[in-house]
């Protein structure tokens, strides 16, 4: 019985060989550029943090005011790992959104009356 092919083993199967060779030849260059970009960000970390604090964008959870009306919050994230010959390329993203217009008191009372709750 034939063994199933793991998805990572057929990753480059449909690509032209020259394209795969060129991509693999550039992995060191790309890795170097990514590393340098991350190092620049890391070296500026305190500056970025100070700017965010000065603008009031960083707060402790106890400092964030309580919202007495219903709100909605959504958080999602994703990651991808591309396994290459000499290294793995990892990308991660996260997103958090809070908002939606809160319902008016009249709308809340109307919904409660319609459902029989007061």
Backbone atoms as SQL, in Angstrom:
CREATE TABLE atoms (id INTEGER PRIMARY KEY, chain TEXT, resi INTEGER, resn TEXT, atom TEXT, x REAL, y REAL, z REAL);
INSERT INTO atoms VALUES
  (1, 'A', 1, 'UNK', 'N', 0.838, -1.186, 0.000),
  (2, 'A', 1, 'UNK', 'CA', 0.000, 0.000, 0.000),
  (3, 'A', 1, 'UNK', 'C', 0.882, 1.249, 0.000),
  (4, 'A', 2, 'UNK', 'N', 0.553, 2.197, -0.832),
  (5, 'A', 2, 'UNK', 'CA', 1.352, 3.413, -0.983),
  (6, 'A', 2, 'UNK', 'C', 1.128, 4.353, 0.202),
  (7, 'A', 3, 'UNK', 'N', 2.232, 4.879, 0.737),
  (8, 'A', 3, 'UNK', 'CA', 2.156, 5.808, 1.857),
  (9, 'A', 3, 'UNK', 'C', 1.656, 7.163, 1.377),
  (10, 'A', 4, 'UNK', 'N', 0.757, 7.815, 2.150),
  (11, 'A', 4, 'UNK', 'CA', 0.308, 9.157, 1.751),
  (12, 'A', 4, 'UNK', 'C', 1.466, 10.148, 1.827),
  (13, 'A', 5, 'UNK', 'N', 1.446, 11.112, 0.941),
  (14, 'A', 5, 'UNK', 'CA', 2.490, 12.146, 0.920),
  (15, 'A', 5, 'UNK', 'C', 2.114, 13.235, 1.906),
  (16, 'A', 6, 'UNK', 'N', 3.032, 13.549, 2.800),
  (17, 'A', 6, 'UNK', 'CA', 2.819, 14.629, 3.765),
  (18, 'A', 6, 'UNK', 'C', 2.765, 15.957, 3.012),
  (19, 'A', 7, 'UNK', 'N', 1.858, 16.883, 3.413),
  (20, 'A', 7, 'UNK', 'CA', 1.741, 18.159, 2.684),
  (21, 'A', 7, 'UNK', 'C', 3.059, 18.905, 2.516),
  (22, 'A', 8, 'UNK', 'N', 3.943, 18.851, 3.521),
  (23, 'A', 8, 'UNK', 'CA', 5.212, 19.574, 3.400),
  (24, 'A', 8, 'UNK', 'C', 6.119, 18.952, 2.337),
  (25, 'A', 9, 'UNK', 'N', 5.915, 17.673, 2.024),
  (26, 'A', 9, 'UNK', 'CA', 6.738, 17.007, 1.020),
  (27, 'A', 9, 'UNK', 'C', 6.316, 17.358, -0.398),
  (28, 'A', 10, 'UNK', 'N', 5.095, 17.841, -0.576),
  (29, 'A', 10, 'UNK', 'CA', 4.653, 18.216, -1.922),
  (30, 'A', 10, 'UNK', 'C', 4.488, 19.723, -2.073),
  (31, 'A', 11, 'UNK', 'N', 5.065, 20.455, -1.149),
  (32, 'A', 11, 'UNK', 'CA', 4.951, 21.905, -1.135),
  (33, 'A', 11, 'UNK', 'C', 5.439, 22.529, -2.445),
  (34, 'A', 12, 'UNK', 'N', 6.549, 22.052, -2.972),
  (35, 'A', 12, 'UNK', 'CA', 7.148, 22.643, -4.173),
  (36, 'A', 12, 'UNK', 'C', 6.847, 21.825, -5.431),
  (37, 'A', 13, 'UNK', 'N', 6.026, 20.824, -5.316),
  (38, 'A', 13, 'UNK', 'CA', 5.793, 19.872, -6.394),
  (39, 'A', 13, 'UNK', 'C', 5.313, 20.527, -7.687),
  (40, 'A', 14, 'UNK', 'N', 4.427, 21.507, -7.603),
  (41, 'A', 14, 'UNK', 'CA', 3.845, 22.107, -8.804),
  (42, 'A', 14, 'UNK', 'C', 4.609, 23.331, -9.306),
  (43, 'A', 15, 'UNK', 'N', 5.697, 23.681, -8.653),
  (44, 'A', 15, 'UNK', 'CA', 6.468, 24.857, -9.066),
  (45, 'A', 15, 'UNK', 'C', 7.589, 24.460, -10.022),
  (46, 'A', 16, 'UNK', 'N', 7.941, 25.345, -10.949),
  (47, 'A', 16, 'UNK', 'CA', 9.087, 25.064, -11.829),
  (48, 'A', 16, 'UNK', 'C', 10.370, 24.928, -11.003),
  (49, 'A', 17, 'UNK', 'N', 11.220, 24.006, -11.386),
  (50, 'A', 17, 'UNK', 'CA', 12.451, 23.734, -10.637),
  (51, 'A', 17, 'UNK', 'C', 13.322, 24.975, -10.500),
  (52, 'A', 18, 'UNK', 'N', 13.418, 25.792, -11.556),
  (53, 'A', 18, 'UNK', 'CA', 14.255, 26.993, -11.503),
  (54, 'A', 18, 'UNK', 'C', 13.740, 27.973, -10.451),
  (55, 'A', 19, 'UNK', 'N', 12.422, 28.083, -10.328),
  (56, 'A', 19, 'UNK', 'CA', 11.836, 28.982, -9.335),
  (57, 'A', 19, 'UNK', 'C', 12.138, 28.495, -7.923),
  (58, 'A', 20, 'UNK', 'N', 12.015, 27.193, -7.713),
  (59, 'A', 20, 'UNK', 'CA', 12.316, 26.616, -6.406),
  (60, 'A', 20, 'UNK', 'C', 13.781, 26.838, -6.059),
  (61, 'A', 21, 'UNK', 'N', 14.675, 26.592, -7.021),
  (62, 'A', 21, 'UNK', 'CA', 16.107, 26.789, -6.777),
  (63, 'A', 21, 'UNK', 'C', 16.416, 28.239, -6.441),
  (64, 'A', 22, 'UNK', 'N', 15.797, 29.174, -7.161),
  (65, 'A', 22, 'UNK', 'CA', 16.030, 30.597, -6.896),
  (66, 'A', 22, 'UNK', 'C', 15.511, 30.975, -5.509),
  (67, 'A', 23, 'UNK', 'N', 14.322, 30.480, -5.160),
  (68, 'A', 23, 'UNK', 'CA', 13.757, 30.778, -3.841),
  (69, 'A', 23, 'UNK', 'C', 14.654, 30.226, -2.736),
  (70, 'A', 24, 'UNK', 'N', 15.118, 28.999, -2.906),
  (71, 'A', 24, 'UNK', 'CA', 15.990, 28.399, -1.904),
  (72, 'A', 24, 'UNK', 'C', 17.332, 29.113, -1.825),
  (73, 'A', 25, 'UNK', 'N', 17.821, 29.598, -2.952),
  (74, 'A', 25, 'UNK', 'CA', 19.095, 30.314, -2.963),
  (75, 'A', 25, 'UNK', 'C', 18.994, 31.638, -2.209),
  (76, 'A', 26, 'UNK', 'N', 17.803, 32.182, -2.121),
  (77, 'A', 26, 'UNK', 'CA', 17.625, 33.483, -1.463),
  (78, 'A', 26, 'UNK', 'C', 17.208, 33.368, 0.000),
  (79, 'A', 27, 'UNK', 'N', 17.056, 32.173, 0.528),
  (80, 'A', 27, 'UNK', 'CA', 16.589, 32.048, 1.908),
  (81, 'A', 27, 'UNK', 'C', 17.545, 32.704, 2.896),
  (82, 'A', 28, 'UNK', 'N', 18.840, 32.592, 2.664),
  (83, 'A', 28, 'UNK', 'CA', 19.794, 33.236, 3.569),
  (84, 'A', 28, 'UNK', 'C', 19.626, 34.753, 3.523),
  (85, 'A', 29, 'UNK', 'N', 19.500, 35.306, 2.321),
  (86, 'A', 29, 'UNK', 'CA', 19.330, 36.751, 2.153),
  (87, 'A', 29, 'UNK', 'C', 18.043, 37.224, 2.839),
  (88, 'A', 30, 'UNK', 'N', 16.956, 36.509, 2.625),
  (89, 'A', 30, 'UNK', 'CA', 15.679, 36.884, 3.240),
  (90, 'A', 30, 'UNK', 'C', 15.776, 36.768, 4.757),
  (91, 'A', 31, 'UNK', 'N', 16.366, 35.687, 5.230),
  (92, 'A', 31, 'UNK', 'CA', 16.551, 35.511, 6.667),
  (93, 'A', 31, 'UNK', 'C', 17.368, 36.630, 7.271),
  (94, 'A', 32, 'UNK', 'N', 18.410, 37.045, 6.572),
  (95, 'A', 32, 'UNK', 'CA', 19.254, 38.141, 7.043),
  (96, 'A', 32, 'UNK', 'C', 18.453, 39.442, 7.119),
  (97, 'A', 33, 'UNK', 'N', 17.647, 39.718, 6.092),
  (98, 'A', 33, 'UNK', 'CA', 16.842, 40.944, 6.076),
  (99, 'A', 33, 'UNK', 'C', 15.800, 40.939, 7.191),
  (100, 'A', 34, 'UNK', 'N', 15.158, 39.797, 7.405),
  (101, 'A', 34, 'UNK', 'CA', 14.172, 39.698, 8.480),
  (102, 'A', 34, 'UNK', 'C', 14.851, 39.893, 9.829),
  (103, 'A', 35, 'UNK', 'N', 15.994, 39.258, 10.012),
  (104, 'A', 35, 'UNK', 'CA', 16.741, 39.388, 11.260),
  (105, 'A', 35, 'UNK', 'C', 17.152, 40.834, 11.514),
  (106, 'A', 36, 'UNK', 'N', 17.639, 41.520, 10.488),
  (107, 'A', 36, 'UNK', 'CA', 18.039, 42.922, 10.634),
  (108, 'A', 36, 'UNK', 'C', 16.843, 43.806, 10.965),
  (109, 'A', 37, 'UNK', 'N', 15.701, 43.561, 10.317),
  (110, 'A', 37, 'UNK', 'CA', 14.501, 44.355, 10.588),
  (111, 'A', 37, 'UNK', 'C', 14.039, 44.158, 12.031),
  (112, 'A', 38, 'UNK', 'N', 14.051, 42.917, 12.498),
  (113, 'A', 38, 'UNK', 'CA', 13.654, 42.650, 13.879),
  (114, 'A', 38, 'UNK', 'C', 14.640, 43.264, 14.864),
  (115, 'A', 39, 'UNK', 'N', 15.918, 43.242, 14.532),
  (116, 'A', 39, 'UNK', 'CA', 16.927, 43.840, 15.404),
  (117, 'A', 39, 'UNK', 'C', 16.729, 45.351, 15.502),
  (118, 'A', 40, 'UNK', 'N', 16.411, 46.000, 14.365),
  (119, 'A', 40, 'UNK', 'CA', 16.142, 47.452, 14.393),
  (120, 'A', 40, 'UNK', 'C', 14.946, 47.758, 15.293),
  (121, 'A', 41, 'UNK', 'N', 13.901, 46.964, 15.169),
  (122, 'A', 41, 'UNK', 'CA', 12.716, 47.169, 16.013),
  (123, 'A', 41, 'UNK', 'C', 13.076, 46.943, 17.475),
  (124, 'A', 42, 'UNK', 'N', 13.812, 45.874, 17.751),
  (125, 'A', 42, 'UNK', 'CA', 14.205, 45.558, 19.123),
  (126, 'A', 42, 'UNK', 'C', 15.057, 46.680, 19.719),
  (127, 'A', 43, 'UNK', 'N', 15.951, 47.260, 18.922),
  (128, 'A', 43, 'UNK', 'CA', 16.814, 48.326, 19.441),
  (129, 'A', 43, 'UNK', 'C', 16.028, 49.611, 19.710),
  (130, 'A', 44, 'UNK', 'N', 14.886, 49.785, 19.057),
  (131, 'A', 44, 'UNK', 'CA', 14.049, 50.974, 19.246),
  (132, 'A', 44, 'UNK', 'C', 12.878, 50.719, 20.198),
  (133, 'A', 45, 'UNK', 'N', 12.863, 49.557, 20.818),
  (134, 'A', 45, 'UNK', 'CA', 11.723, 49.159, 21.649),
  (135, 'A', 45, 'UNK', 'C', 11.364, 50.193, 22.711),
  (136, 'A', 46, 'UNK', 'N', 12.337, 50.653, 23.459),
  (137, 'A', 46, 'UNK', 'CA', 12.054, 51.614, 24.526),
  (138, 'A', 46, 'UNK', 'C', 11.522, 52.929, 23.967),
  (139, 'A', 47, 'UNK', 'N', 12.054, 53.365, 22.827),
  (140, 'A', 47, 'UNK', 'CA', 11.569, 54.592, 22.188),
  (141, 'A', 47, 'UNK', 'C', 10.113, 54.427, 21.779),
  (142, 'A', 48, 'UNK', 'N', 9.790, 53.313, 21.137),
  (143, 'A', 48, 'UNK', 'CA', 8.405, 53.052, 20.722),
  (144, 'A', 48, 'UNK', 'C', 7.481, 52.994, 21.933),
  (145, 'A', 49, 'UNK', 'N', 7.930, 52.312, 22.980),
  (146, 'A', 49, 'UNK', 'CA', 7.117, 52.183, 24.195),
  (147, 'A', 49, 'UNK', 'C', 6.858, 53.546, 24.819),
  (148, 'A', 50, 'UNK', 'N', 7.890, 54.378, 24.890),
  (149, 'A', 50, 'UNK', 'CA', 7.736, 55.714, 25.469),
  (150, 'A', 50, 'UNK', 'C', 6.744, 56.543, 24.650),
  (151, 'A', 51, 'UNK', 'N', 6.837, 56.473, 23.330),
  (152, 'A', 51, 'UNK', 'CA', 5.903, 57.213, 22.472),
  (153, 'A', 51, 'UNK', 'C', 4.464, 56.756, 22.705),
  (154, 'A', 52, 'UNK', 'N', 4.253, 55.465, 22.822),
  (155, 'A', 52, 'UNK', 'CA', 2.908, 54.942, 23.074),
  (156, 'A', 52, 'UNK', 'C', 2.390, 55.382, 24.441),
  (157, 'A', 53, 'UNK', 'N', 3.269, 55.390, 25.445),
  (158, 'A', 53, 'UNK', 'CA', 2.858, 55.828, 26.776),
  (159, 'A', 53, 'UNK', 'C', 2.517, 57.315, 26.784),
  (160, 'A', 54, 'UNK', 'N', 3.323, 58.128, 26.091),
  (161, 'A', 54, 'UNK', 'CA', 3.056, 59.564, 26.030),
  (162, 'A', 54, 'UNK', 'C', 1.713, 59.857, 25.371),
  (163, 'A', 55, 'UNK', 'N', 1.310, 59.020, 24.443),
  (164, 'A', 55, 'UNK', 'CA', 0.020, 59.200, 23.757),
  (165, 'A', 55, 'UNK', 'C', -1.132, 58.548, 24.519),
  (166, 'A', 56, 'UNK', 'N', -0.832, 57.931, 25.646),
  (167, 'A', 56, 'UNK', 'CA', -1.874, 57.292, 26.447),
  (168, 'A', 56, 'UNK', 'C', -2.418, 56.010, 25.848),
  (169, 'A', 57, 'UNK', 'N', -1.622, 55.349, 25.020),
  (170, 'A', 57, 'UNK', 'CA', -2.086, 54.140, 24.350),
  (171, 'A', 57, 'UNK', 'C', -1.729, 52.859, 25.096),
  (172, 'A', 58, 'UNK', 'N', -0.900, 52.978, 26.141),
  (173, 'A', 58, 'UNK', 'CA', -0.574, 51.819, 26.972),
  (174, 'A', 58, 'UNK', 'C', -1.130, 52.093, 28.360),
  (175, 'A', 59, 'UNK', 'N', -1.981, 51.206, 28.827),
  (176, 'A', 59, 'UNK', 'CA', -2.579, 51.351, 30.150),
  (177, 'A', 59, 'UNK', 'C', -2.626, 49.991, 30.829),
  (178, 'A', 60, 'UNK', 'N', -2.696, 50.020, 32.148),
  (179, 'A', 60, 'UNK', 'CA', -2.928, 48.788, 32.895),
  (180, 'A', 60, 'UNK', 'C', -4.424, 48.503, 32.848),
  (181, 'A', 61, 'UNK', 'N', -4.784, 47.245, 32.988),
  (182, 'A', 61, 'UNK', 'CA', -6.208, 46.915, 32.876),
  (183, 'A', 61, 'UNK', 'C', -7.049, 47.618, 33.934),
  (184, 'A', 62, 'UNK', 'N', -6.483, 47.907, 35.095),
  (185, 'A', 62, 'UNK', 'CA', -7.214, 48.626, 36.139),
  (186, 'A', 62, 'UNK', 'C', -7.455, 50.089, 35.797),
  (187, 'A', 63, 'UNK', 'N', -6.688, 50.631, 34.868),
  (188, 'A', 63, 'UNK', 'CA', -6.834, 52.035, 34.473),
  (189, 'A', 63, 'UNK', 'C', -7.875, 52.227, 33.380),
  (190, 'A', 64, 'UNK', 'N', -8.243, 51.154, 32.709),
  (191, 'A', 64, 'UNK', 'CA', -9.212, 51.253, 31.622),
  (192, 'A', 64, 'UNK', 'C', -10.591, 51.410, 32.241),
  (193, 'A', 65, 'UNK', 'N', -11.327, 52.453, 31.860),
  (194, 'A', 65, 'UNK', 'CA', -12.634, 52.687, 32.479),
  (195, 'A', 65, 'UNK', 'C', -13.620, 51.556, 32.176),
  (196, 'A', 66, 'UNK', 'N', -14.482, 51.303, 33.135),
  (197, 'A', 66, 'UNK', 'CA', -15.518, 50.285, 32.986),
  (198, 'A', 66, 'UNK', 'C', -16.602, 50.812, 32.056),
  (199, 'A', 67, 'UNK', 'N', -17.041, 49.993, 31.146),
  (200, 'A', 67, 'UNK', 'CA', -18.122, 50.369, 30.232),
  (201, 'A', 67, 'UNK', 'C', -19.429, 49.818, 30.790),
  (202, 'A', 68, 'UNK', 'N', -20.305, 50.677, 31.302),
  (203, 'A', 68, 'UNK', 'CA', -21.530, 50.190, 31.932),
  (204, 'A', 68, 'UNK', 'C', -22.563, 49.663, 30.931),
  (205, 'A', 69, 'UNK', 'N', -22.407, 49.987, 29.675),
  (206, 'A', 69, 'UNK', 'CA', -23.350, 49.516, 28.673),
  (207, 'A', 69, 'UNK', 'C', -22.732, 48.344, 27.922),
  (208, 'A', 70, 'UNK', 'N', -23.547, 47.481, 27.381),
  (209, 'A', 70, 'UNK', 'CA', -22.990, 46.303, 26.690),
  (210, 'A', 70, 'UNK', 'C', -22.107, 46.692, 25.502),
  (211, 'A', 71, 'UNK', 'N', -20.982, 46.051, 25.410),
  (212, 'A', 71, 'UNK', 'CA', -20.096, 46.230, 24.260),
  (213, 'A', 71, 'UNK', 'C', -19.723, 44.848, 23.747),
  (214, 'A', 72, 'UNK', 'N', -19.091, 44.836, 22.637),
  (215, 'A', 72, 'UNK', 'CA', -18.661, 43.579, 22.039),
  (216, 'A', 72, 'UNK', 'C', -17.164, 43.638, 21.797),
  (217, 'A', 73, 'UNK', 'N', -16.506, 42.540, 22.057),
  (218, 'A', 73, 'UNK', 'CA', -15.068, 42.471, 21.827),
  (219, 'A', 73, 'UNK', 'C', -14.770, 41.176, 21.086),
  (220, 'A', 74, 'UNK', 'N', -13.900, 41.265, 20.097),
  (221, 'A', 74, 'UNK', 'CA', -13.490, 40.073, 19.366),
  (222, 'A', 74, 'UNK', 'C', -11.981, 40.007, 19.274),
  (223, 'A', 75, 'UNK', 'N', -11.432, 38.846, 19.514),
  (224, 'A', 75, 'UNK', 'CA', -9.987, 38.643, 19.448),
  (225, 'A', 75, 'UNK', 'C', -9.734, 37.424, 18.566),
  (226, 'A', 76, 'UNK', 'N', -8.775, 37.545, 17.680),
  (227, 'A', 76, 'UNK', 'CA', -8.452, 36.417, 16.811),
  (228, 'A', 76, 'UNK', 'C', -6.970, 36.465, 16.488),
  (229, 'A', 77, 'UNK', 'N', -6.432, 35.359, 16.135),
  (230, 'A', 77, 'UNK', 'CA', -5.023, 35.306, 15.770),
  (231, 'A', 77, 'UNK', 'C', -4.782, 34.144, 14.833),
  (232, 'A', 78, 'UNK', 'N', -3.648, 34.177, 14.220),
  (233, 'A', 78, 'UNK', 'CA', -3.294, 33.106, 13.302),
  (234, 'A', 78, 'UNK', 'C', -1.779, 33.008, 13.211),
  (235, 'A', 79, 'UNK', 'N', -1.329, 31.850, 12.819),
  (236, 'A', 79, 'UNK', 'CA', 0.100, 31.708, 12.565),
  (237, 'A', 79, 'UNK', 'C', 0.300, 30.709, 11.438),
  (238, 'A', 80, 'UNK', 'N', 1.430, 30.821, 10.806),
  (239, 'A', 80, 'UNK', 'CA', 1.783, 29.893, 9.735),
  (240, 'A', 80, 'UNK', 'C', 3.260, 29.555, 9.864),
  (241, 'A', 81, 'UNK', 'N', 3.574, 28.310, 9.648),
  (242, 'A', 81, 'UNK', 'CA', 4.969, 27.864, 9.677),
  (243, 'A', 81, 'UNK', 'C', 5.286, 27.262, 8.318),
  (244, 'A', 82, 'UNK', 'N', 6.262, 27.835, 7.655),
  (245, 'A', 82, 'UNK', 'CA', 6.704, 27.329, 6.352),
  (246, 'A', 82, 'UNK', 'C', 8.038, 26.628, 6.584),
  (247, 'A', 83, 'UNK', 'N', 8.039, 25.336, 6.516),
  (248, 'A', 83, 'UNK', 'CA', 9.257, 24.571, 6.785),
  (249, 'A', 83, 'UNK', 'C', 10.118, 24.547, 5.525),
  (250, 'A', 84, 'UNK', 'N', 11.311, 25.106, 5.643),
  (251, 'A', 84, 'UNK', 'CA', 12.250, 25.145, 4.528),
  (252, 'A', 84, 'UNK', 'C', 13.392, 24.176, 4.810),
  (253, 'A', 85, 'UNK', 'N', 14.318, 24.076, 3.900),
  (254, 'A', 85, 'UNK', 'CA', 15.414, 23.114, 4.066),
  (255, 'A', 85, 'UNK', 'C', 16.285, 23.422, 5.277),
  (256, 'A', 86, 'UNK', 'N', 16.719, 24.669, 5.412),
  (257, 'A', 86, 'UNK', 'CA', 17.669, 24.997, 6.466),
  (258, 'A', 86, 'UNK', 'C', 17.031, 25.698, 7.656),
  (259, 'A', 87, 'UNK', 'N', 15.828, 26.192, 7.496),
  (260, 'A', 87, 'UNK', 'CA', 15.209, 26.959, 8.574),
  (261, 'A', 87, 'UNK', 'C', 13.699, 26.909, 8.424),
  (262, 'A', 88, 'UNK', 'N', 13.004, 27.397, 9.414),
  (263, 'A', 88, 'UNK', 'CA', 11.551, 27.530, 9.332),
  (264, 'A', 88, 'UNK', 'C', 11.213, 29.013, 9.312),
  (265, 'A', 89, 'UNK', 'N', 10.285, 29.394, 8.465),
  (266, 'A', 89, 'UNK', 'CA', 9.820, 30.774, 8.391),
  (267, 'A', 89, 'UNK', 'C', 8.473, 30.821, 9.101),
  (268, 'A', 90, 'UNK', 'N', 8.355, 31.689, 10.105),
  (269, 'A', 90, 'UNK', 'CA', 7.142, 31.764, 10.913),
  (270, 'A', 90, 'UNK', 'C', 6.534, 33.146, 10.777),
  (271, 'A', 91, 'UNK', 'N', 5.236, 33.201, 10.558),
  (272, 'A', 91, 'UNK', 'CA', 4.508, 34.469, 10.527),
  (273, 'A', 91, 'UNK', 'C', 3.362, 34.367, 11.525),
  (274, 'A', 92, 'UNK', 'N', 3.164, 35.422, 12.296),
  (275, 'A', 92, 'UNK', 'CA', 2.086, 35.428, 13.284),
  (276, 'A', 92, 'UNK', 'C', 1.365, 36.765, 13.223),
  (277, 'A', 93, 'UNK', 'N', 0.085, 36.730, 13.484),
  (278, 'A', 93, 'UNK', 'CA', -0.715, 37.953, 13.491),
  (279, 'A', 93, 'UNK', 'C', -1.784, 37.832, 14.563),
  (280, 'A', 94, 'UNK', 'N', -2.111, 38.937, 15.177),
  (281, 'A', 94, 'UNK', 'CA', -3.173, 38.969, 16.179),
  (282, 'A', 94, 'UNK', 'C', -3.975, 40.243, 15.987),
  (283, 'A', 95, 'UNK', 'N', -5.225, 40.153, 16.294),
  (284, 'A', 95, 'UNK', 'CA', -6.102, 41.299, 16.118),
  (285, 'A', 95, 'UNK', 'C', -7.134, 41.301, 17.248),
  (286, 'A', 96, 'UNK', 'N', -7.415, 42.461, 17.779),
  (287, 'A', 96, 'UNK', 'CA', -8.460, 42.614, 18.792),
  (288, 'A', 96, 'UNK', 'C', -9.287, 43.828, 18.416),
  (289, 'A', 97, 'UNK', 'N', -10.583, 43.681, 18.471),
  (290, 'A', 97, 'UNK', 'CA', -11.479, 44.771, 18.103),
  (291, 'A', 97, 'UNK', 'C', -12.577, 44.861, 19.143),
  (292, 'A', 98, 'UNK', 'N', -12.825, 46.065, 19.604),
  (293, 'A', 98, 'UNK', 'CA', -13.947, 46.286, 20.498),
  (294, 'A', 98, 'UNK', 'C', -14.805, 47.367, 19.890),
  (295, 'A', 99, 'UNK', 'N', -16.079, 47.237, 20.054),
  (296, 'A', 99, 'UNK', 'CA', -16.918, 48.291, 19.533),
  (297, 'A', 99, 'UNK', 'C', -18.347, 47.884, 19.347),
  (298, 'A', 100, 'UNK', 'N', -18.906, 48.296, 18.267),
  (299, 'A', 100, 'UNK', 'CA', -20.314, 48.218, 17.935),
  (300, 'A', 100, 'UNK', 'C', -21.053, 49.290, 18.717),
  (301, 'A', 101, 'UNK', 'N', -21.978, 49.889, 18.088),
  (302, 'A', 101, 'UNK', 'CA', -22.779, 50.899, 18.763),
  (303, 'A', 101, 'UNK', 'C', -23.622, 50.214, 19.819),
  (304, 'A', 102, 'UNK', 'N', -23.526, 50.679, 21.054),
  (305, 'A', 102, 'UNK', 'CA', -24.322, 50.039, 22.098),
  (306, 'A', 102, 'UNK', 'C', -25.808, 50.314, 21.868),
  (307, 'A', 103, 'UNK', 'N', -26.654, 49.379, 22.246),
  (308, 'A', 103, 'UNK', 'CA', -28.086, 49.604, 22.078),
  (309, 'A', 103, 'UNK', 'C', -28.574, 50.698, 23.022),
  (310, 'A', 104, 'UNK', 'N', -29.596, 51.395, 22.609),
  (311, 'A', 104, 'UNK', 'CA', -30.140, 52.450, 23.467),
  (312, 'A', 104, 'UNK', 'C', -30.939, 51.818, 24.599),
  (313, 'A', 105, 'UNK', 'N', -31.133, 52.568, 25.665),
  (314, 'A', 105, 'UNK', 'CA', -31.907, 52.079, 26.812),
  (315, 'A', 105, 'UNK', 'C', -33.318, 51.701, 26.366),
  (316, 'A', 106, 'UNK', 'N', -33.912, 52.505, 25.490),
  (317, 'A', 106, 'UNK', 'CA', -35.268, 52.220, 25.016),
  (318, 'A', 106, 'UNK', 'C', -35.307, 50.882, 24.275),
  (319, 'A', 107, 'UNK', 'N', -34.297, 50.614, 23.469),
  (320, 'A', 107, 'UNK', 'CA', -34.257, 49.352, 22.734),
  (321, 'A', 107, 'UNK', 'C', -34.104, 48.179, 23.695),
  (322, 'A', 108, 'UNK', 'N', -33.290, 48.361, 24.743),
  (323, 'A', 108, 'UNK', 'CA', -33.125, 47.300, 25.734),
  (324, 'A', 108, 'UNK', 'C', -34.427, 47.033, 26.471),
  (325, 'A', 109, 'UNK', 'N', -35.118, 48.110, 26.876),
  (326, 'A', 109, 'UNK', 'CA', -36.387, 47.952, 27.585),
  (327, 'A', 109, 'UNK', 'C', -37.439, 47.324, 26.678),
  (328, 'A', 110, 'UNK', 'N', -37.441, 47.709, 25.404),
  (329, 'A', 110, 'UNK', 'CA', -38.389, 47.134, 24.454),
  (330, 'A', 110, 'UNK', 'C', -38.157, 45.646, 24.276),
  (331, 'A', 111, 'UNK', 'N', -36.914, 45.235, 24.204),
  (332, 'A', 111, 'UNK', 'CA', -36.591, 43.818, 24.041),
  (333, 'A', 111, 'UNK', 'C', -36.981, 43.035, 25.286),
  (334, 'A', 112, 'UNK', 'N', -36.768, 43.630, 26.468),
  (335, 'A', 112, 'UNK', 'CA', -37.129, 42.961, 27.712),
  (336, 'A', 112, 'UNK', 'C', -38.641, 42.811, 27.815),
  (337, 'A', 113, 'UNK', 'N', -39.394, 43.840, 27.415),
  (338, 'A', 113, 'UNK', 'CA', -40.861, 43.775, 27.459),
  (339, 'A', 113, 'UNK', 'C', -41.384, 42.712, 26.506),
  (340, 'A', 114, 'UNK', 'N', -40.790, 42.631, 25.323),
  (341, 'A', 114, 'UNK', 'CA', -41.241, 41.669, 24.321),
  (342, 'A', 114, 'UNK', 'C', -40.997, 40.235, 24.776),
  (343, 'A', 115, 'UNK', 'N', -39.943, 40.029, 25.563),
  (344, 'A', 115, 'UNK', 'CA', -39.637, 38.668, 26.008),
  (345, 'A', 115, 'UNK', 'C', -40.320, 38.329, 27.325),
  (346, 'A', 116, 'UNK', 'N', -41.014, 39.288, 27.921),
  (347, 'A', 116, 'UNK', 'CA', -41.722, 39.032, 29.169),
  (348, 'A', 116, 'UNK', 'C', -40.888, 39.297, 30.399),
  (349, 'A', 117, 'UNK', 'N', -39.673, 39.806, 30.264),
  (350, 'A', 117, 'UNK', 'CA', -38.809, 40.143, 31.394),
  (351, 'A', 117, 'UNK', 'C', -38.915, 41.631, 31.678),
  (352, 'A', 118, 'UNK', 'N', -38.911, 42.005, 32.922),
  (353, 'A', 118, 'UNK', 'CA', -38.957, 43.438, 33.285),
  (354, 'A', 118, 'UNK', 'C', -37.814, 43.772, 34.185);
